[in-house]
Amino acid sequence: MLPLPPSPEVWTSQVALPATSETFEDAEGAWRELTVEAIAPADRPDPAFRKHFTTRGGVLSFDDLAKSEASLGAPGAVMFTSEQGGTPVIERLERPIYALDIHPEGKGFATRSKTTILTVYREDLKVDFETDLSATPEVAAGRRRLDLDVEGGFLWGEPHLALNCIALSPSRDRYLYTHVDEAWCIDRDGKPLWGVRMPECPVETYHQTFEVGGIRGHTGTAAEIEEALEKLELALPVTPDEIRQKYRGLVRQLHPDLNPGNEEWMKAVNAAYEALTGASHDDLQGKGNAEDLLTFSATVTFMTGGGPDRLQAAAFSGRGDSVLLGTSQGRVLRIDASGKPIALYDVGSAPIRVLDTDRYLYIQTFTRLYVLEGNRLVGLQDCPNFGGQLSHTLCERCIRVQRCPDISCLPLIISNIVRLFRIASYLLHCSAIGTA
């Protein structure tokens, strides 16, 4: 279990990227000035290819809306531009793209259509193989377990919504798909290799707040986290164990019962531990130190949670020997090749993308990007483009066109939907108990 500085579901105030006043100097003369010239119209890239992904050999670009000349008569097109240069290779897509997975260390890619057909493409952009994910026995069993075909399965009732994630191994010998809270790894011949199911979301209790996420309270910005590390005499890269050990040492050194007069410094240490672990400042009141929260209990006024912990992100590792799964509860689970869980990262809110290379693991939420090397946190960056000052009402453009160009609305909308669903799930659970 590797708890990381928690990521808030949304930023409640404006978060800006750090500015620098440093001037650029080229003391060794390694740079030279170039003229800026307009690209000839015939040489300009087609803007219809609007989604771009870097791979080990070059860049894959996708026209997923079928607006390029290359996609005439087809649901879209893909273009590969080699890092060696030369003429880009363009091919038509076999099916419309509803979900897409490109492994940065692999060759080829996978798509899923709204009709739940998984299509795997080779390095030459030709179709390798296809399969209907909704027709698998695992999905059929999952739909029965969750009653998705009857009234009450309203959120994930449609197959393309329940089948959320796909992932392709670097060598294209295995693929993975998720169905609500389950993940299945299958070889290219259709043989199931392993499957996992996430534990159900706990029914949680809250006092004076509707925040989801256990005892998590304060979620600091990247700058506040750097300041917190300085207070604990630490710096990136750092592991959760190093934070915990340093905190324990300072508590023994500064605890007012042992060394009176250090109350203010003890408060600063506790505040730093809050920012790095998510412990609530209110919960710390009356506690000797933050780790006393492991036995924290309180009188409750509201209950929420329960139901499946939906898988939100999935990816094969850089070498393809493990899989990473991100859940709506803000946890990222690493599974080895046999289907055994080997590591758990807790980031506090649902990841929207997980990417693993030979060296680094990247976890992105709506508000933050984490960079890990092994079990060490080596980088952390707030994502202001997904946050900022958020309105508590739906953007008028969302209502008018059903598709808001202001992405800052999205985290709040999703957060509210998740909370409403959890409330509804709990009320339905209570109703079922009453009926029984």
Secondary structure in CASP SS format (residue, H / E / C, confidence):
PFRMAT SS
TARGET T0000
AUTHOR 0000-0000-0000
METHOD secondary structure of the structure
MODEL  1
M C 1.00
L E 1.00
P E 1.00
L C 1.00
P C 1.00
P C 1.00
S C 1.00
P C 1.00
E C 1.00
V C 1.00
W C 1.00
T C 1.00
S C 1.00
Q C 1.00
V C 1.00
A C 1.00
L C 1.00
P C 1.00
A C 1.00
T C 1.00
S C 1.00
E C 1.00
T C 1.00
F C 1.00
E C 1.00
D C 1.00
A C 1.00
E C 1.00
G C 1.00
A C 1.00
W C 1.00
R C 1.00
E C 1.00
L C 1.00
T C 1.00
V C 1.00
E C 1.00
A C 1.00
I C 1.00
A C 1.00
P H 1.00
A H 1.00
D H 1.00
R C 1.00
P C 1.00
D C 1.00
P C 1.00
A C 1.00
F C 1.00
R C 1.00
K E 1.00
H E 1.00
F E 1.00
T E 1.00
T C 1.00
R C 1.00
G C 1.00
G E 1.00
V E 1.00
L E 1.00
S E 1.00
F E 1.00
D E 1.00
D C 1.00
L C 1.00
A C 1.00
K C 1.00
S C 1.00
E H 1.00
A H 1.00
S H 1.00
L C 1.00
G C 1.00
A C 1.00
P C 1.00
G C 1.00
A E 1.00
V E 1.00
M E 1.00
F E 1.00
T E 1.00
S E 1.00
E C 1.00
Q C 1.00
G C 1.00
G C 1.00
T C 1.00
P C 1.00
V E 1.00
I E 1.00
E E 1.00
R E 1.00
L C 1.00
E C 1.00
R C 1.00
P C 1.00
I C 1.00
Y C 1.00
A E 1.00
L E 1.00
D E 1.00
I C 1.00
H C 1.00
P C 1.00
E C 1.00
G C 1.00
K C 1.00
G C 1.00
F E 1.00
A E 1.00
T E 1.00
R E 1.00
S C 1.00
K C 1.00
T C 1.00
T C 1.00
I E 1.00
L E 1.00
T E 1.00
V E 1.00
Y E 1.00
R C 1.00
E C 1.00
D C 1.00
L C 1.00
K C 1.00
V E 1.00
D E 1.00
F E 1.00
E E 1.00
T E 1.00
D E 1.00
L H 1.00
S H 1.00
A H 1.00
T C 1.00
P H 1.00
E H 1.00
V H 1.00
A H 1.00
A H 1.00
G H 1.00
R H 1.00
R H 1.00
R H 1.00
L H 1.00
D C 1.00
L C 1.00
D C 1.00
V C 1.00
E C 1.00
G C 1.00
G C 1.00
F C 1.00
L C 1.00
W C 1.00
G C 1.00
E C 1.00
P H 1.00
H H 1.00
L H 1.00
A H 1.00
L C 1.00
N C 1.00
C C 1.00
I E 1.00
A E 1.00
L E 1.00
S C 1.00
P C 1.00
S C 1.00
R C 1.00
D C 1.00
R E 1.00
Y E 1.00
L E 1.00
Y E 1.00
T E 1.00
H E 1.00
V C 1.00
D C 1.00
E E 1.00
A E 1.00
W E 1.00
C E 1.00
I E 1.00
D E 1.00
R C 1.00
D C 1.00
G C 1.00
K C 1.00
P E 1.00
L E 1.00
W E 1.00
G E 1.00
V E 1.00
R E 1.00
M C 1.00
P C 1.00
E C 1.00
C C 1.00
P C 1.00
V E 1.00
E E 1.00
T E 1.00
Y E 1.00
H C 1.00
Q C 1.00
T C 1.00
F C 1.00
E C 1.00
V C 1.00
G C 1.00
G C 1.00
I C 1.00
R E 1.00
G C 1.00
H C 1.00
T C 1.00
G C 1.00
T C 1.00
A H 1.00
A H 1.00
E H 1.00
I H 1.00
E H 1.00
E H 1.00
A H 1.00
L H 1.00
E H 1.00
K H 1.00
L C 1.00
E C 1.00
L C 1.00
A C 1.00
L C 1.00
P C 1.00
V E 1.00
T C 1.00
P H 1.00
D H 1.00
E H 1.00
I H 1.00
R H 1.00
Q H 1.00
K H 1.00
Y H 1.00
R H 1.00
G H 1.00
L H 1.00
V H 1.00
R H 1.00
Q H 1.00
L H 1.00
H C 1.00
P C 1.00
D C 1.00
L C 1.00
N C 1.00
P C 1.00
G C 1.00
N C 1.00
E H 1.00
E H 1.00
W H 1.00
M H 1.00
K H 1.00
A H 1.00
V H 1.00
N H 1.00
A H 1.00
A H 1.00
Y H 1.00
E H 1.00
A H 1.00
L H 1.00
T H 1.00
G C 1.00
A E 1.00
S C 1.00
H H 1.00
D H 1.00
D H 1.00
L H 1.00
Q C 1.00
G C 1.00
K C 1.00
G C 1.00
N C 1.00
A H 1.00
E H 1.00
D H 1.00
L H 1.00
L H 1.00
T H 1.00
F C 1.00
S C 1.00
A C 1.00
T C 1.00
V C 1.00
T C 1.00
F E 1.00
M E 1.00
T E 1.00
G E 1.00
G C 1.00
G C 1.00
P C 1.00
D C 1.00
R C 1.00
L E 1.00
Q E 1.00
A E 1.00
A E 1.00
A E 1.00
F E 1.00
S C 1.00
G C 1.00
R C 1.00
G C 1.00
D C 1.00
S E 1.00
V E 1.00
L E 1.00
L E 1.00
G E 1.00
T E 1.00
S C 1.00
Q C 1.00
G C 1.00
R E 1.00
V E 1.00
L E 1.00
R E 1.00
I E 1.00
D E 1.00
A C 1.00
S C 1.00
G C 1.00
K C 1.00
P E 1.00
I E 1.00
A E 1.00
L E 1.00
Y E 1.00
D E 1.00
V C 1.00
G C 1.00
S C 1.00
A C 1.00
P E 1.00
I E 1.00
R E 1.00
V E 1.00
L E 1.00
D E 1.00
T C 1.00
D C 1.00
R C 1.00
Y C 1.00
L E 1.00
Y E 1.00
I E 1.00
Q E 1.00
T E 1.00
F C 1.00
T C 1.00
R E 1.00
L E 1.00
Y E 1.00
V E 1.00
L E 1.00
E E 1.00
G C 1.00
N C 1.00
R E 1.00
L E 1.00
V E 1.00
G E 1.00
L E 1.00
Q E 1.00
D E 1.00
C C 1.00
P H 1.00
N H 1.00
F H 1.00
G C 1.00
G C 1.00
Q C 1.00
L C 1.00
S C 1.00
H C 1.00
T C 1.00
L C 1.00
C C 1.00
E H 1.00
R H 1.00
C H 1.00
I H 1.00
R H 1.00
V H 1.00
Q C 1.00
R C 1.00
C C 1.00
P C 1.00
D C 1.00
I C 1.00
S C 1.00
C H 1.00
L H 1.00
P H 1.00
L H 1.00
I H 1.00
I H 1.00
S H 1.00
N H 1.00
I H 1.00
V H 1.00
R H 1.00
L H 1.00
F H 1.00
R H 1.00
I H 1.00
A H 1.00
S H 1.00
Y H 1.00
L H 1.00
L H 1.00
H H 1.00
C H 1.00
S H 1.00
A H 1.00
I H 1.00
G H 1.00
T H 1.00
A C 1.00
END
